[in-house]
Amino acid sequence: MVKKPQGGPSEPNSGLEEVKEMIREGLRNLSAEIKSLEKTLENSLENLQSEAKVLKEKNERNAEEIKLLNARSKDIVLNPDINSFHLLPKKNDNSAVKITFTNMKFKGELLKQGRKLKETKVFINENLTKKNASIAWKARQIKKGGKILKTWTRNCRIYITPLGEENGKPILIKTMEDLGKYEGST
């Protein structure tokens, strides 16, 4: 009897089995990677849907706020170049609306239409620095005291019209000292 040497004809089959096992292992790894990617994609989709829902709700709130502002105003034309628009927290029954424009030109256009709001409960205020806000407040106090005719702000600058100069050129007030000249006049 002749013994078959080891590694004879059975060896090629074992090599083939090893290759098959390697392929199976690779497929298992790919399958696990695909499942992981599917889960990541699913989570990303859920996040996008959630963000889309939040944006949709924000747009709906903004649309409601614009309707509210339009309902309160008289023939005011709002430009679509508004960067942000939202209601501020309520004080009493009045709602304040804060509008941020993408361009100063459009802010100026809205401010020019401010006269149409005289008989409504809509007021337009500029976002002044603390210094300019205190100067503007002081100018209003002097006006209430009857010592100047008019006071207003435009492009964050404070202007006054002194008594007796109704048709004169508006005076730009830059400091409290500029305003002090009119505080003592009668």
WOURTA-V353701 format. One record per helix or strand. SS is the DSSP state (a for helix, b for strand). FROM is the first residue (numbers start at 1). TO is the last residue. If there is no record, write none. Layout:
# WOURTA-V353701
ss:SS from:FROM to:TO
ss:SS from:FROM to:TO
This chain:
# WOURTA-V353701
ss:a from:9 to:72
ss:b from:82 to:87
ss:b from:91 to:91
ss:b from:94 to:94
ss:b from:97 to:101
ss:a from:104 to:117
ss:a from:130 to:144
ss:b from:148 to:154
ss:b from:157 to:162
ss:b from:171 to:173
ss:a from:176 to:183
